[in-house]
Structures are given as structure tokens and as C-alpha cells.
Amino acid sequence: MQWRKQLRWKLFLSHLVIGGITVIVLLATVRFMTNVGLERDFLVHENATGPQKTIHPLSPELLLQRFQLAMGEALLVAALAAIEAAMVMSLFVSSRIVEPLQTLTNVSRRLAQGFYRERTMITSDDELAELSRSINQLAAALEQTEQHRMALLADVTHELRTPLATIEGYMEGLLDGMVAPNRQTFTLIQRESGRLLRLIEDLEILSRVEAGRVQLNLRLFDLQPLLETLILQFQPHSLASQIEILVLAPTTLPKVWADPDRVNQILINLLTNAFRYTPKEGKVLLRARDAEDHLVISVEDTGIGVAPEHLPHLFERFYRVDKSRARVSGGSGIGLTIACHLVYAQHGEIWAESEGPGCGTQFYFTLPLEAPTSPELRVPIRQTEDKKRKFSKPNLIAGWVDGWRKMASGRKE
């Protein structure tokens, strides 16, 4: 910002203008009133022969007295005129400053009351305009947060309603005698209740990682045994779904600075997602390679792929490319979100790539090879101090999770 556009210099120049106008009005008024007063106090006579004026000088004492009286009157009138001019200019300048501040105050109050669509319309080029743009950015962020909150409410409500409605329908059928109390019926009820409990557990994990309350046991460890264990763990699922799973990694990988349990959880979420969207006779590849100061791990599949417009949203809560297919597959819709937060909490990066539908999907994430210089917990959103304070408070998901956990534990007892 140029110096002449800064508010401090505008105020300084306005004060100079007010002072200059005051001095000009004062001098002009004194000059005028002095001439009028002195001319009035002299004796003026008109000659009989013409309009010429004859001025008879006064004594020095009387002249001094008349001069002092005229100067006093001139200064009094000039001071009043200068004060009036200064007040007019001051009111004009102050209105140019106070009116935008009042607008910003009113908009801030409306934002505090929950009206997030309020915006300021200040078009100057000084600090007030910068403050106006900052408030508009804050309002836009609050509006987006509110939209995400409402979407979260709708998504969580829908996700909880589906298994509960199924369980309720079967229980009503059992009570009315419309459904036979056989093993198949109880298996369906158990499956839906298990789906509900998995969703609650995922929400609990998500609430903790988003609030920065996840416990991490960061240390240097060898990733190779973990990859081999995952292959053995997914081998039965691979045989049942007729999907081949392979590991493509060097025999000697450098150690990574991470939490082995959380890395295992990330890979399980990514592998589960890959198997869910890969058809029979497909392949799931687990790769790892060294890249300077970090290790790159990828989970690649030959599944249905993802269109480019969906890639930026894959790690959002409850986001699904194909909602009908995802609900049939039983996914909760937050596994990738949990993986994303866990990767960032361990000072890594995560992203997805796909050439389009039918071309498969590749998920990549990185882990550092040594302890980072800034050990604080990271999240996918770059937080200010206000955001950190907000994330440190119990969030909406945590409240729901606690309530559902109490209900679930009460039913088990």
C-alpha cells in the first residue's frame, strides 16, 4: 500500500488542511474587521464642493485605544469564524472515518448473531478497506463452516437413520409375527447393529483427530514388516473377492518417523476402500519408495476410478462419488477423512489421483524419515490461533458419539 493511501497519512493531511483553513479564515477575518473598525472610528467629513473625504487624525492615545478595540472585535469574530470552519471540516473528515467503522460494527454484530451472509461494501483504498475485506473473508468462512455443519447434520442423521430404520422394521415384524424369528433375521439385525456401531466408532475417531486429541506414539520403525502383515491380513478377503493384492517395495526401506498403529490404520482404511471399489479379477497394489527426506506409500487399484471433479472432495466427510453404490457396500463415508487427518497429524501429506472412470484410483501419502523440527500436531486445514482454540473444544461429533456409545453400552448390558 502506498504511503499516501494509508489512513494515518490521510488523517495527518486532513489535520493540516483543517489547520490551514483555520489560519486563512482567521487572517482574512482579522484583516476585514480591522479595516472596517478603523475606518468607522475615524472622523470623516465631506467637503461642500465635492465628494472628497477629509480625514482628521486623532490623538495617539485615542488612536491606540480605538485600534485595540477594533483588533479585539476582529479577533473575536475571526476566532468564531475559524472555529466554525474547523468544525465543519472536522465533521466532514470524521464522518468519512466513522461511517465505515459503524458499518463494520453493524456487520460484526450481525455475524455474531448468526447472519453469515452479511457483507461490508467499503470501496476505499486504506486500512479500513483492508479491514472490510478481512471481515468479508471471515463472514465467508463462517458461512462455509455453517454450511458444512448443516451438511454434517444431514449426513450423520441419514447414516444413523438407515441402520436404525432397518433394525426397527425387523423388530416390528418380529413383534407382529410378520417376520419369522430365524437365524437369517437375527443375522440381518446383527449386521445392521454392527454397521451402526462401526459408524459410531469411526465418528469417535474422527472427532478426536479433528479436535487434535489423538494420541500418537511417534518413533522410528521399519515399515516392511507392517506391509507384510497387512498382506496376510487381507489375504482371505482377497481370495473371497477374487482380487489380487501385491506389494511392490524394495527389500530395504528406510525407517520412518511415525506411529506404527496409526500407519496401520491408514493403510487398512485405504486398502478397504480399494477392495470396495475394485471388481472381481482386479488388482490392488501396495507400493513404497524412498523420496529424499520422506517415504511415499501408495495404494493403487484397477477399480471404477474417479472423475477429475470428484478428486478434491474425496477426503471430505461423508462424500461419496456414487452414493447408491457406497451404501450398498457398507462404507461409512469417513474412512478417507480419518486417514487424511492421521497422515497430517504425523507431518505427512496425502492426495489421490485417477485418470477417470474405469481407470482405477491411486492414493498416495508420505511419512517423514526423521523427527520434524516442529512437533506440534498438524491438521489438513491451516489453522490460525482462533481455529486452534475452536478445534480444541468438544465438537458436535464428539457429543453425538458419547451419547450413542452410552446407548450402545446400555443395550449390551
C-alpha positions in Angstrom: 0.0 0.0 0.0 1.4 3.4 -1.0 2.0 5.8 1.9 -0.5 8.4 0.6 -3.2 5.8 0.8 -2.6 4.9 4.4 -5.1 6.1 6.9 -2.5 7.7 9.2 -1.3 10.0 6.4 -4.9 10.8 5.4 -5.6 11.9 9.0 -2.4 13.9 9.1 -3.1 15.7 5.8 -6.7 16.3 7.0 -5.4 17.9 10.1 -3.1 20.1 8.1 -6.0 21.1 5.8 -8.1 22.0 8.8 -5.3 24.0 10.4 -4.6 25.8 7.1 -8.3 26.7 6.6 -8.4 27.9 10.2 -5.4 30.2 9.7 -6.7 31.6 6.3 -10.2 32.3 7.8 -8.6 33.9 10.9 -6.3 36.2 8.8 -8.9 37.2 6.3 -11.5 37.9 9.1 -8.9 40.0 11.1 -7.9 42.0 8.0 -11.5 42.7 7.1 -12.7 43.5 10.6 -9.7 45.7 11.3 -10.2 47.8 8.2 -13.9 48.2 9.0 -13.3 49.1 12.6 -10.6 51.6 12.0 -12.5 53.3 9.2 -15.5 53.6 11.4 -13.6 55.1 14.3 -12.0 58.0 12.3 -13.9 61.3 11.8 -14.9 61.7 8.1 -16.4 64.9 6.7 -17.5 65.6 3.2 -16.5 69.0 1.6 -19.2 71.2 0.3 -17.6 71.5 -3.1 -17.3 67.7 -3.8 -17.5 64.1 -2.6 -13.8 64.0 -1.4 -13.3 62.8 2.1 -11.3 64.6 4.6 -9.8 62.5 7.5 -8.9 64.3 10.7 -6.3 62.3 12.6 -6.9 61.5 16.3 -4.6 61.9 19.2 -2.1 58.9 19.7 -3.8 57.8 22.9 -7.2 57.8 21.4 -5.9 56.1 18.2 -4.3 53.3 20.3 -7.5 52.8 22.2 -9.6 52.6 19.0 -7.0 50.3 17.4 -7.1 47.9 20.4 -10.9 47.9 20.4 -11.0 47.1 16.6 -8.4 44.3 17.0 -10.3 42.8 19.8 -13.6 42.7 17.8 -11.7 41.4 14.8 -10.0 38.6 16.7 -13.3 37.6 18.4 -15.2 37.4 15.1 -12.2 35.7 13.3 -11.9 33.1 16.1 -15.6 32.3 15.9 -15.4 32.0 12.1 -12.2 29.9 12.3 -13.7 27.5 14.9 -16.8 27.2 12.7 -14.8 26.4 9.6 -12.6 23.9 11.6 -15.8 22.2 13.0 -17.3 21.8 9.5 -14.0 20.3 8.1 -13.6 18.0 11.2 -17.2 16.7 10.9 -16.6 16.0 7.2 -13.3 14.2 7.8 -14.6 12.3 10.9 -17.8 11.2 9.0 -15.5 9.6 6.3 -13.9 7.5 9.1 -16.8 6.9 11.5 -19.4 5.8 8.9 -17.3 2.9 7.7 -16.5 1.9 11.3 -20.2 1.9 12.1 -20.8 -0.2 9.1 -18.1 -2.7 10.2 -19.6 -2.7 13.7 -23.1 -3.4 12.5 -21.9 -6.2 10.2 -19.8 -7.7 13.0 -22.8 -7.7 15.3 -24.9 -9.4 12.6 -22.2 -12.1 12.2 -22.2 -12.7 15.9 -25.9 -13.2 15.8 -25.6 -15.9 13.1 -26.4 -13.9 10.0 -23.3 -15.1 8.0 -24.5 -13.7 4.7 -23.8 -10.1 5.8 -21.1 -8.3 3.9 -19.5 -4.9 4.0 -19.3 -2.6 1.0 -16.4 -0.2 1.6 -14.6 0.7 -1.6 -11.8 2.9 -0.3 -8.1 2.0 -0.6 -6.9 2.4 3.0 -6.7 0.3 6.1 -10.5 0.5 6.6 -10.9 -1.2 3.2 -8.4 -3.9 4.2 -10.4 -4.4 7.5 -13.6 -4.6 5.4 -12.1 -7.3 3.1 -10.9 -9.2 6.2 -14.4 -9.1 7.7 -15.9 -10.3 4.4 -13.4 -13.2 4.3 -14.3 -14.1 7.9 -18.1 -13.9 7.0 -17.5 -16.2 4.0 -15.5 -18.7 6.2 -18.3 -18.7 8.8 -20.9 -19.2 6.2 -19.0 -22.1 4.7 -18.5 -23.6 8.1 -22.2 -23.3 8.8 -23.0 -24.9 5.5 -20.6 -27.8 6.4 -22.2 -28.1 9.8 -25.7 -28.3 8.3 -24.4 -30.9 5.7 -22.8 -32.8 8.5 -26.1 -32.9 10.5 -27.9 -34.1 7.4 -25.3 -36.8 6.6 -25.0 -38.1 10.2 -28.8 -38.2 10.5 -29.1 -40.1 7.3 -26.3 -42.5 8.1 -27.8 -43.2 11.5 -31.3 -43.4 10.3 -30.6 -46.2 7.7 -29.5 -49.0 10.1 -31.9 -47.9 12.8 -34.8 -48.0 10.4 -33.8 -51.5 9.3 -33.5 -52.7 12.9 -36.8 -51.1 13.8 -38.6 -52.7 10.8 -37.3 -56.2 11.6 -38.2 -55.8 15.3 -41.7 -54.6 14.5 -42.1 -57.5 12.1 -41.0 -59.9 14.8 -43.4 -58.4 17.3 -46.3 -58.6 14.8 -45.4 -62.1 13.7 -44.8 -60.9 10.1 -41.2 -61.9 10.2 -40.0 -65.4 11.2 -37.6 -65.4 14.2 -35.0 -67.4 12.4 -31.2 -67.2 12.1 -31.3 -65.2 8.9 -33.5 -62.5 10.5 -31.2 -62.2 13.5 -28.1 -62.2 11.3 -29.6 -59.2 9.4 -30.3 -57.3 12.6 -26.8 -58.1 13.9 -25.3 -56.8 10.7 -27.2 -53.5 10.8 -26.3 -53.0 14.5 -22.7 -53.8 13.7 -22.8 -51.2 10.9 -24.2 -48.7 13.4 -21.5 -49.4 16.0 -18.8 -49.1 13.3 -20.2 -45.7 12.3 -20.2 -44.6 15.9 -16.6 -45.8 16.4 -15.5 -44.0 13.2 -17.2 -40.8 14.3 -15.4 -41.1 17.6 -12.0 -41.4 16.0 -12.9 -38.6 13.6 -13.9 -36.3 16.4 -10.6 -36.9 18.2 -8.4 -36.4 15.2 -10.2 -33.2 14.2 -10.0 -31.9 17.7 -6.3 -32.6 17.9 -6.8 -35.1 20.8 -5.4 -38.2 19.0 -2.6 -40.0 20.9 0.5 -40.6 18.8 3.4 -42.8 19.7 5.9 -41.4 17.2 9.1 -43.3 16.8 11.5 -44.6 14.1 10.3 -48.0 12.9 10.7 -50.4 9.9 7.7 -50.3 7.5 8.5 -53.6 5.8 7.1 -55.9 8.5 3.9 -53.9 8.7 3.4 -54.2 4.9 3.9 -58.0 5.1 1.4 -58.2 8.0 -1.2 -56.3 6.0 -0.9 -58.6 3.1 -1.5 -61.6 5.3 -4.4 -59.8 7.0 -6.1 -59.1 3.6 -5.3 -62.4 2.0 -8.7 -64.1 3.0 -10.6 -61.0 1.7 -8.5 -61.1 -1.5 -9.4 -64.8 -2.1 -13.1 -64.3 -1.3 -13.5 -61.3 -3.6 -11.2 -62.7 -6.3 -9.0 -59.6 -6.2 -5.2 -60.0 -6.3 -3.2 -58.0 -3.8 0.5 -57.3 -4.3 3.3 -55.5 -2.5 5.8 -53.6 -4.7 8.6 -52.2 -2.5 12.4 -52.5 -2.1 13.6 -55.1 0.3 15.4 -52.5 2.3 13.3 -49.4 3.1 14.5 -46.6 5.3 12.8 -46.3 8.7 10.1 -43.7 9.0 9.2 -41.4 11.9 5.5 -42.2 12.6 3.1 -44.2 14.8 3.0 -47.8 13.6 -0.6 -48.3 14.8 -1.8 -45.2 13.1 0.0 -46.0 9.9 -1.6 -49.5 10.0 -5.0 -47.8 10.5 -4.4 -45.5 7.5 -3.4 -48.4 5.3 -6.3 -50.5 6.4 -8.7 -47.7 5.5 -7.1 -47.2 2.1 -7.0 -50.9 1.3 -10.6 -51.4 2.4 -11.6 -48.6 0.2 -9.6 -50.1 -2.7 -11.2 -53.5 -2.3 -14.7 -52.0 -2.0 -14.5 -50.3 -5.5 -12.5 -52.9 -7.4 -14.4 -55.6 -9.3 -13.5 -59.2 -9.5 -10.3 -60.2 -11.3 -8.9 -56.8 -10.4 -5.7 -55.9 -8.6 -4.7 -53.9 -5.6 -1.1 -52.7 -5.4 0.7 -51.6 -2.2 3.8 -49.6 -3.1 6.5 -47.9 -1.1 9.5 -45.9 -2.2 12.1 -43.5 -0.8 12.0 -39.9 -1.8 14.7 -37.7 -0.2 13.5 -36.8 3.3 10.3 -38.8 3.3 8.8 -42.1 2.3 6.0 -42.3 -0.3 3.4 -45.1 0.2 0.6 -45.7 -2.3 -2.4 -47.9 -2.6 -3.4 -48.4 -6.2 -6.4 -50.3 -7.6 -7.8 -51.2 -11.0 -11.3 -50.3 -9.9 -14.0 -48.0 -11.1 -11.8 -44.9 -11.0 -12.8 -41.3 -10.1 -13.8 -38.4 -12.3 -11.4 -35.4 -12.0 -14.1 -33.1 -10.5 -14.5 -35.5 -7.6 -10.8 -35.9 -6.6 -10.6 -32.7 -4.5 -13.6 -33.9 -2.4 -12.6 -37.5 -1.7 -11.3 -36.7 1.8 -14.4 -34.7 2.9 -16.7 -36.3 5.5 -19.5 -38.5 4.0 -18.5 -37.6 0.5 -19.3 -40.3 -2.0 -18.9 -40.3 -5.7 -21.7 -42.9 -6.1 -24.0 -42.7 -3.1 -26.1 -45.7 -4.0 -23.1 -48.0 -4.6 -21.4 -46.8 -1.5 -24.3 -47.5 0.8 -24.7 -51.0 -0.7 -21.1 -51.7 0.0 -21.5 -50.7 3.7 -18.9 -47.9 3.9 -19.3 -45.2 6.5 -18.1 -42.4 4.3 -15.5 -41.1 6.7 -12.7 -43.6 6.4 -10.7 -41.5 4.0 -11.3 -38.4 6.2 -9.8 -40.3 9.2 -6.8 -41.4 7.1 -6.3 -37.8 5.9 -6.2 -36.4 9.4 -4.0 -39.2 10.7 -1.5 -38.6 7.9 -1.4 -34.8 8.6 -1.1 -35.5 12.3 2.2 -37.4 11.6 3.6 -34.5 9.4 2.8 -36.2 6.1 0.8 -35.3 3.0 -2.0 -37.3 1.3 -3.6 -37.0 -2.1 -5.5 -39.0 -4.7 -5.0 -39.4 -8.4 -7.1 -41.0 -11.1 -7.3 -40.8 -14.9 -11.0 -41.0 -14.9 -13.9 -43.6 -14.6 -12.8 -47.1 -15.3 -9.1 -46.3 -14.9 -8.6 -47.1 -11.3 -7.5 -44.8 -8.4 -4.2 -44.2 -6.7 -3.9 -42.9 -3.1 -0.5 -41.5 -2.0 0.7 -40.4 1.4 4.1 -39.5 2.8 5.8 -40.1 6.1 8.9 -38.3 7.3 12.2 -40.2 7.8 13.2 -38.3 10.9 11.6 -36.3 13.6 10.3 -32.9 12.3 11.6 -29.7 13.7 8.1 -28.5 14.7 6.5 -31.4 16.6 3.1 -29.8 17.1 0.0 -31.6 15.8 -1.0 -30.7 12.2 -4.4 -30.9 10.6 -5.4 -30.7 7.0 -6.6 -27.1 7.5 -4.1 -24.4 8.1 -5.2 -23.1 11.4 -4.9 -19.7 13.0 -4.8 -19.4 16.7 -8.6 -18.9 16.8 -9.1 -22.0 14.8 -6.8 -24.0 17.1 -8.9 -22.8 20.1 -12.0 -23.8 18.3 -10.7 -27.3 17.4 -9.6 -27.8 21.0 -13.2 -27.6 22.3 -15.5 -30.6 22.2 -17.1 -30.6 18.8 -20.5 -31.6 17.6 -19.5 -35.1 16.6 -18.0 -35.8 20.0 -21.3 -35.1 21.7 -23.2 -37.4 19.4 -20.6 -40.1 19.8 -20.7 -40.0 23.6 -24.5 -40.3 23.5 -24.5 -43.2 21.1 -21.8 -45.0 23.0 -23.8 -44.8 26.2 -26.8 -46.1 24.4 -24.8 -49.0 22.9 -23.2 -49.9 26.2 -26.5 -49.8 27.9 -28.0 -52.2 25.4 -25.1 -54.6 25.7 -25.5 -54.7 29.5 
